Amino acid sequence: MNNWLYGMHKDDLLIGINWDSHLIGLELEPLILLESLKQ
């Protein structure tokens, strides 16, 4: 997962988490998500 998240960071992409059926939800920087998963 580390490589995937670092690659998304390098490509300037965000990660959508906890989206609802209308595709509304929080988007995070990949490295922020990685740090929160390590905790």
mmJSON file of the N, C-alpha and C atoms, coordinates in Angstrom:
{"data_MODEL":{"atom_site":{
"group_PDB":["ATOM","ATOM","ATOM","ATOM","ATOM","ATOM","ATOM","ATOM","ATOM","ATOM","ATOM","ATOM","ATOM","ATOM","ATOM","ATOM","ATOM","ATOM","ATOM","ATOM","ATOM","ATOM","ATOM","ATOM","ATOM","ATOM","ATOM","ATOM","ATOM","ATOM","ATOM","ATOM","ATOM","ATOM","ATOM","ATOM","ATOM","ATOM","ATOM","ATOM","ATOM","ATOM","ATOM","ATOM","ATOM","ATOM","ATOM","ATOM","ATOM","ATOM","ATOM","ATOM","ATOM","ATOM","ATOM","ATOM","ATOM","ATOM","ATOM","ATOM","ATOM","ATOM","ATOM","ATOM","ATOM","ATOM","ATOM","ATOM","ATOM","ATOM","ATOM","ATOM","ATOM","ATOM","ATOM","ATOM","ATOM","ATOM","ATOM","ATOM","ATOM","ATOM","ATOM","ATOM","ATOM","ATOM","ATOM","ATOM","ATOM","ATOM","ATOM","ATOM","ATOM","ATOM","ATOM","ATOM","ATOM","ATOM","ATOM","ATOM","ATOM","ATOM","ATOM","ATOM","ATOM","ATOM","ATOM","ATOM","ATOM","ATOM","ATOM","ATOM","ATOM","ATOM","ATOM","ATOM","ATOM"],
"id":[1,2,3,4,5,6,7,8,9,10,11,12,13,14,15,16,17,18,19,20,21,22,23,24,25,26,27,28,29,30,31,32,33,34,35,36,37,38,39,40,41,42,43,44,45,46,47,48,49,50,51,52,53,54,55,56,57,58,59,60,61,62,63,64,65,66,67,68,69,70,71,72,73,74,75,76,77,78,79,80,81,82,83,84,85,86,87,88,89,90,91,92,93,94,95,96,97,98,99,100,101,102,103,104,105,106,107,108,109,110,111,112,113,114,115,116,117],
"type_symbol":["N","C","C","N","C","C","N","C","C","N","C","C","N","C","C","N","C","C","N","C","C","N","C","C","N","C","C","N","C","C","N","C","C","N","C","C","N","C","C","N","C","C","N","C","C","N","C","C","N","C","C","N","C","C","N","C","C","N","C","C","N","C","C","N","C","C","N","C","C","N","C","C","N","C","C","N","C","C","N","C","C","N","C","C","N","C","C","N","C","C","N","C","C","N","C","C","N","C","C","N","C","C","N","C","C","N","C","C","N","C","C","N","C","C","N","C","C"],
"label_atom_id":["N","CA","C","N","CA","C","N","CA","C","N","CA","C","N","CA","C","N","CA","C","N","CA","C","N","CA","C","N","CA","C","N","CA","C","N","CA","C","N","CA","C","N","CA","C","N","CA","C","N","CA","C","N","CA","C","N","CA","C","N","CA","C","N","CA","C","N","CA","C","N","CA","C","N","CA","C","N","CA","C","N","CA","C","N","CA","C","N","CA","C","N","CA","C","N","CA","C","N","CA","C","N","CA","C","N","CA","C","N","CA","C","N","CA","C","N","CA","C","N","CA","C","N","CA","C","N","CA","C","N","CA","C","N","CA","C"],
"label_alt_id":[null,null,null,null,null,null,null,null,null,null,null,null,null,null,null,null,null,null,null,null,null,null,null,null,null,null,null,null,null,null,null,null,null,null,null,null,null,null,null,null,null,null,null,null,null,null,null,null,null,null,null,null,null,null,null,null,null,null,null,null,null,null,null,null,null,null,null,null,null,null,null,null,null,null,null,null,null,null,null,null,null,null,null,null,null,null,null,null,null,null,null,null,null,null,null,null,null,null,null,null,null,null,null,null,null,null,null,null,null,null,null,null,null,null,null,null,null],
"label_comp_id":["MET","MET","MET","ASN","ASN","ASN","ASN","ASN","ASN","TRP","TRP","TRP","LEU","LEU","LEU","TYR","TYR","TYR","GLY","GLY","GLY","MET","MET","MET","HIS","HIS","HIS","LYS","LYS","LYS","ASP","ASP","ASP","ASP","ASP","ASP","LEU","LEU","LEU","LEU","LEU","LEU","ILE","ILE","ILE","GLY","GLY","GLY","ILE","ILE","ILE","ASN","ASN","ASN","TRP","TRP","TRP","ASP","ASP","ASP","SER","SER","SER","HIS","HIS","HIS","LEU","LEU","LEU","ILE","ILE","ILE","GLY","GLY","GLY","LEU","LEU","LEU","GLU","GLU","GLU","LEU","LEU","LEU","GLU","GLU","GLU","PRO","PRO","PRO","LEU","LEU","LEU","ILE","ILE","ILE","LEU","LEU","LEU","LEU","LEU","LEU","GLU","GLU","GLU","SER","SER","SER","LEU","LEU","LEU","LYS","LYS","LYS","GLN","GLN","GLN"],
"label_asym_id":["A","A","A","A","A","A","A","A","A","A","A","A","A","A","A","A","A","A","A","A","A","A","A","A","A","A","A","A","A","A","A","A","A","A","A","A","A","A","A","A","A","A","A","A","A","A","A","A","A","A","A","A","A","A","A","A","A","A","A","A","A","A","A","A","A","A","A","A","A","A","A","A","A","A","A","A","A","A","A","A","A","A","A","A","A","A","A","A","A","A","A","A","A","A","A","A","A","A","A","A","A","A","A","A","A","A","A","A","A","A","A","A","A","A","A","A","A"],
"label_entity_id":["1","1","1","1","1","1","1","1","1","1","1","1","1","1","1","1","1","1","1","1","1","1","1","1","1","1","1","1","1","1","1","1","1","1","1","1","1","1","1","1","1","1","1","1","1","1","1","1","1","1","1","1","1","1","1","1","1","1","1","1","1","1","1","1","1","1","1","1","1","1","1","1","1","1","1","1","1","1","1","1","1","1","1","1","1","1","1","1","1","1","1","1","1","1","1","1","1","1","1","1","1","1","1","1","1","1","1","1","1","1","1","1","1","1","1","1","1"],
"label_seq_id":[1,1,1,2,2,2,3,3,3,4,4,4,5,5,5,6,6,6,7,7,7,8,8,8,9,9,9,10,10,10,11,11,11,12,12,12,13,13,13,14,14,14,15,15,15,16,16,16,17,17,17,18,18,18,19,19,19,20,20,20,21,21,21,22,22,22,23,23,23,24,24,24,25,25,25,26,26,26,27,27,27,28,28,28,29,29,29,30,30,30,31,31,31,32,32,32,33,33,33,34,34,34,35,35,35,36,36,36,37,37,37,38,38,38,39,39,39],
"pdbx_PDB_ins_code":[null,null,null,null,null,null,null,null,null,null,null,null,null,null,null,null,null,null,null,null,null,null,null,null,null,null,null,null,null,null,null,null,null,null,null,null,null,null,null,null,null,null,null,null,null,null,null,null,null,null,null,null,null,null,null,null,null,null,null,null,null,null,null,null,null,null,null,null,null,null,null,null,null,null,null,null,null,null,null,null,null,null,null,null,null,null,null,null,null,null,null,null,null,null,null,null,null,null,null,null,null,null,null,null,null,null,null,null,null,null,null,null,null,null,null,null,null],
"Cartn_x":[0.826,0.0,0.873,2.044,2.926,3.253,3.63,3.978,2.802,1.623,0.42,0.156,0.225,-0.044,1.043,2.308,3.385,3.226,2.817,2.579,1.45,0.382,-0.73,-0.276,0.569,1.102,1.952,2.796,3.667,2.842,1.699,0.823,-0.154,-0.005,-0.877,-2.354,-2.624,-3.997,-4.456,-5.765,-6.375,-7.077,-7.33,-8.046,-9.399,-10.453,-11.798,-12.125,-12.463,-12.804,-14.225,-14.899,-16.234,-17.234,-17.276,-18.228,-19.611,-20.624,-21.988,-22.476,-23.735,-24.275,-24.312,-24.166,-24.13,-22.692,-21.746,-20.314,-19.858,-20.404,-20.009,-19.284,-18.095,-17.336,-16.015,-15.273,-13.992,-12.912,-12.037,-10.867,-9.62,-8.635,-7.406,-6.186,-5.116,-3.81,-3.363,-2.763,-2.348,-1.417,-0.487,0.455,-0.216,-1.263,-2.029,-2.742,-3.327,-3.983,-2.963,-1.801,-0.768,-0.363,-0.173,0.2,-0.9,-2.152,-3.241,-3.384,-3.052,-3.114,-1.993,-0.876,0.248,-0.023,-0.936,-1.202,-2.035],
"Cartn_y":[-1.186,0.0,1.253,1.175,2.338,2.828,1.895,2.293,2.943,2.4,2.936,4.363,4.595,5.928,6.923,6.493,7.389,7.735,6.766,7.019,8.013,7.884,8.835,10.23,10.31,11.601,12.219,11.416,11.886,12.392,11.768,12.164,13.271,13.83,14.909,14.517,13.285,12.802,12.838,12.891,12.802,11.461,11.061,9.816,10.164,9.656,9.849,8.742,9.134,8.125,8.374,7.298,7.357,8.152,7.88,8.554,7.931,8.752,8.237,7.868,7.521,7.089,8.212,9.456,10.607,11.036,10.192,10.443,11.732,11.991,13.133,12.58,13.101,12.627,13.335,12.922,13.523,13.047,13.975,13.631,14.021,13.138,13.367,13.267,13.941,13.742,12.311,11.608,10.226,10.059,10.989,10.832,11.063,11.87,12.046,10.746,10.104,8.817,7.775,7.755,6.799,6.979,8.205,8.465,8.036,8.279,7.888,6.366,5.664,4.202,3.602,4.296,3.808,3.905,4.777,4.994,3.899],
"Cartn_z":[0.0,0.0,0.0,0.62,0.655,-0.748,-1.642,-3.009,-3.714,-3.502,-4.138,-3.662,-2.352,-1.813,-2.199,-2.197,-2.633,-4.114,-4.914,-6.339,-6.557,-5.785,-5.894,-5.485,-4.45,-4.016,-5.13,-5.739,-6.821,-8.007,-8.261,-9.37,-8.986,-7.779,-7.279,-7.242,-6.81,-6.699,-5.25,-5.064,-3.74,-3.615,-2.38,-2.106,-1.515,-2.14,-1.618,-0.634,0.593,1.602,2.101,2.411,3.012,2.173,0.881,0.002,0.155,-0.081,-0.017,-1.423,-1.561,-2.854,-3.884,-3.438,-4.346,-4.645,-4.247,-4.434,-3.762,-2.589,-1.769,-0.55,-0.313,0.837,0.964,1.937,2.262,1.298,0.886,0.091,0.873,0.877,1.635,0.733,1.176,0.553,0.881,-0.067,0.187,1.384,1.589,2.703,4.048,4.079,5.322,5.671,4.665,4.902,5.356,4.732,5.117,6.573,6.995,8.39,9.352,8.989,9.888,9.961,8.894,8.914,9.758,9.865,10.666,12.16,12.568,13.993,14.583],
"occupancy":[1.0,1.0,1.0,1.0,1.0,1.0,1.0,1.0,1.0,1.0,1.0,1.0,1.0,1.0,1.0,1.0,1.0,1.0,1.0,1.0,1.0,1.0,1.0,1.0,1.0,1.0,1.0,1.0,1.0,1.0,1.0,1.0,1.0,1.0,1.0,1.0,1.0,1.0,1.0,1.0,1.0,1.0,1.0,1.0,1.0,1.0,1.0,1.0,1.0,1.0,1.0,1.0,1.0,1.0,1.0,1.0,1.0,1.0,1.0,1.0,1.0,1.0,1.0,1.0,1.0,1.0,1.0,1.0,1.0,1.0,1.0,1.0,1.0,1.0,1.0,1.0,1.0,1.0,1.0,1.0,1.0,1.0,1.0,1.0,1.0,1.0,1.0,1.0,1.0,1.0,1.0,1.0,1.0,1.0,1.0,1.0,1.0,1.0,1.0,1.0,1.0,1.0,1.0,1.0,1.0,1.0,1.0,1.0,1.0,1.0,1.0,1.0,1.0,1.0,1.0,1.0,1.0],
"B_iso_or_equiv":[0.0,0.0,0.0,0.0,0.0,0.0,0.0,0.0,0.0,0.0,0.0,0.0,0.0,0.0,0.0,0.0,0.0,0.0,0.0,0.0,0.0,0.0,0.0,0.0,0.0,0.0,0.0,0.0,0.0,0.0,0.0,0.0,0.0,0.0,0.0,0.0,0.0,0.0,0.0,0.0,0.0,0.0,0.0,0.0,0.0,0.0,0.0,0.0,0.0,0.0,0.0,0.0,0.0,0.0,0.0,0.0,0.0,0.0,0.0,0.0,0.0,0.0,0.0,0.0,0.0,0.0,0.0,0.0,0.0,0.0,0.0,0.0,0.0,0.0,0.0,0.0,0.0,0.0,0.0,0.0,0.0,0.0,0.0,0.0,0.0,0.0,0.0,0.0,0.0,0.0,0.0,0.0,0.0,0.0,0.0,0.0,0.0,0.0,0.0,0.0,0.0,0.0,0.0,0.0,0.0,0.0,0.0,0.0,0.0,0.0,0.0,0.0,0.0,0.0,0.0,0.0,0.0],
"pdbx_formal_charge":[null,null,null,null,null,null,null,null,null,null,null,null,null,null,null,null,null,null,null,null,null,null,null,null,null,null,null,null,null,null,null,null,null,null,null,null,null,null,null,null,null,null,null,null,null,null,null,null,null,null,null,null,null,null,null,null,null,null,null,null,null,null,null,null,null,null,null,null,null,null,null,null,null,null,null,null,null,null,null,null,null,null,null,null,null,null,null,null,null,null,null,null,null,null,null,null,null,null,null,null,null,null,null,null,null,null,null,null,null,null,null,null,null,null,null,null,null],
"auth_seq_id":[1,1,1,2,2,2,3,3,3,4,4,4,5,5,5,6,6,6,7,7,7,8,8,8,9,9,9,10,10,10,11,11,11,12,12,12,13,13,13,14,14,14,15,15,15,16,16,16,17,17,17,18,18,18,19,19,19,20,20,20,21,21,21,22,22,22,23,23,23,24,24,24,25,25,25,26,26,26,27,27,27,28,28,28,29,29,29,30,30,30,31,31,31,32,32,32,33,33,33,34,34,34,35,35,35,36,36,36,37,37,37,38,38,38,39,39,39],
"auth_comp_id":["MET","MET","MET","ASN","ASN","ASN","ASN","ASN","ASN","TRP","TRP","TRP","LEU","LEU","LEU","TYR","TYR","TYR","GLY","GLY","GLY","MET","MET","MET","HIS","HIS","HIS","LYS","LYS","LYS","ASP","ASP","ASP","ASP","ASP","ASP","LEU","LEU","LEU","LEU","LEU","LEU","ILE","ILE","ILE","GLY","GLY","GLY","ILE","ILE","ILE","ASN","ASN","ASN","TRP","TRP","TRP","ASP","ASP","ASP","SER","SER","SER","HIS","HIS","HIS","LEU","LEU","LEU","ILE","ILE","ILE","GLY","GLY","GLY","LEU","LEU","LEU","GLU","GLU","GLU","LEU","LEU","LEU","GLU","GLU","GLU","PRO","PRO","PRO","LEU","LEU","LEU","ILE","ILE","ILE","LEU","LEU","LEU","LEU","LEU","LEU","GLU","GLU","GLU","SER","SER","SER","LEU","LEU","LEU","LYS","LYS","LYS","GLN","GLN","GLN"],
"auth_asym_id":["A","A","A","A","A","A","A","A","A","A","A","A","A","A","A","A","A","A","A","A","A","A","A","A","A","A","A","A","A","A","A","A","A","A","A","A","A","A","A","A","A","A","A","A","A","A","A","A","A","A","A","A","A","A","A","A","A","A","A","A","A","A","A","A","A","A","A","A","A","A","A","A","A","A","A","A","A","A","A","A","A","A","A","A","A","A","A","A","A","A","A","A","A","A","A","A","A","A","A","A","A","A","A","A","A","A","A","A","A","A","A","A","A","A","A","A","A"],
"auth_atom_id":["N","CA","C","N","CA","C","N","CA","C","N","CA","C","N","CA","C","N","CA","C","N","CA","C","N","CA","C","N","CA","C","N","CA","C","N","CA","C","N","CA","C","N","CA","C","N","CA","C","N","CA","C","N","CA","C","N","CA","C","N","CA","C","N","CA","C","N","CA","C","N","CA","C","N","CA","C","N","CA","C","N","CA","C","N","CA","C","N","CA","C","N","CA","C","N","CA","C","N","CA","C","N","CA","C","N","CA","C","N","CA","C","N","CA","C","N","CA","C","N","CA","C","N","CA","C","N","CA","C","N","CA","C","N","CA","C"],
"pdbx_PDB_model_num":[1,1,1,1,1,1,1,1,1,1,1,1,1,1,1,1,1,1,1,1,1,1,1,1,1,1,1,1,1,1,1,1,1,1,1,1,1,1,1,1,1,1,1,1,1,1,1,1,1,1,1,1,1,1,1,1,1,1,1,1,1,1,1,1,1,1,1,1,1,1,1,1,1,1,1,1,1,1,1,1,1,1,1,1,1,1,1,1,1,1,1,1,1,1,1,1,1,1,1,1,1,1,1,1,1,1,1,1,1,1,1,1,1,1,1,1,1]
}}}
